[in-house]
């Protein structure tokens, strides 16, 4: 059976058929199950279809699918993929916002730690100064 672009073929197929789904199962086929490439040909009535280019006589069904059905399936798959990507982008955006919140919290905690450290350093210096002052006062009192 030759489905070349000439319209001399007397073979006709029902309005909907797919003799074999190929590797990808839906959409525009790339390879037949036999591993051969797929070509776009025309039936006797001019309707385009994808067919296996292999010349195998193994009795197994090889890929034959209408072009318009393959394109509709491909578009449906692309639409689903786009919806999945949109969902992933929403999650990525939410995770980005969460990361921004965590970064802000880290900066707030760092600032709080710096303030505590500065306050602790001040108290330590004050305690040392008071201790020195007390020691000096005790020393001067003992010298009198």
Secondary structure, DSSP 8 states (H G I E B T S, - for coil): ----SSS-------SS-BS--TTTSSSS--B-TTS-BEEEEE-TTS-EEEEE-----SSS---EEEHHHHHHHHHHHHHHHHHHHHHHHHHHHHHHHHHHHHHHHHHHHHHHHHHHHHHHHHHHHHHHHHHHHHHHHHHHHHH-
